[in-house]
């Protein structure tokens, strides 16, 4: 996909589950919502890094918010991932989840948006 240089922002779920999307390149100044390419598993998105020093304060705050929101939702729909990434959980707390999950092998093989397994 080729995006015009005038593009400023790609919103929430703009390319949701667009499985045929293979490659895209964005200008470094384009603000991409953290779920803009949600479930685009084959996508290779290229976006050169922005020189942080040249961002306005508002742009820095916006990018920080987007990053924080992404980290909050990256395990949505993946309960085992949430549990495994909780640093305060004990084995005793984890055991009931494992015992009640009929398809634990499948749950352990699922990947989050970063391609990580529990």
Rosetta blueprint (number, residue, H / E / L):
1 X L
2 X E
3 X L
4 X L
5 X L
6 X L
7 X L
8 X L
9 X E
10 X E
11 X L
12 X L
13 X L
14 X L
15 X L
16 X L
17 X L
18 X L
19 X L
20 X L
21 X L
22 X L
23 X E
24 X E
25 X E
26 X E
27 X L
28 X L
29 X L
30 X L
31 X E
32 X E
33 X L
34 X L
35 X L
36 X L
37 X L
38 X L
39 X L
40 X L
41 X L
42 X L
43 X L
44 X E
45 X E
46 X E
47 X E
48 X L
49 X L
50 X L
51 X L
52 X H
53 X H
54 X H
55 X L
56 X L
57 X H
58 X H
59 X H
60 X H
61 X H
62 X H
63 X H
64 X H
65 X H
66 X H
67 X H
68 X H
69 X H
70 X H
71 X H
72 X H
73 X H
74 X L
75 X L
76 X L
77 X L
78 X L
79 X H
80 X H
81 X H
82 X H
83 X H
84 X H
85 X H
86 X L
87 X L
88 X L
89 X L
90 X L
91 X H
92 X H
93 X H
94 X H
95 X H
96 X H
97 X H
98 X H
99 X H
100 X H
101 X L
102 X L
103 X L
104 X H
105 X H
106 X H
107 X H
108 X H
109 X H
110 X L
111 X L
112 X L
113 X L
114 X L
115 X L
116 X L
117 X L
118 X L
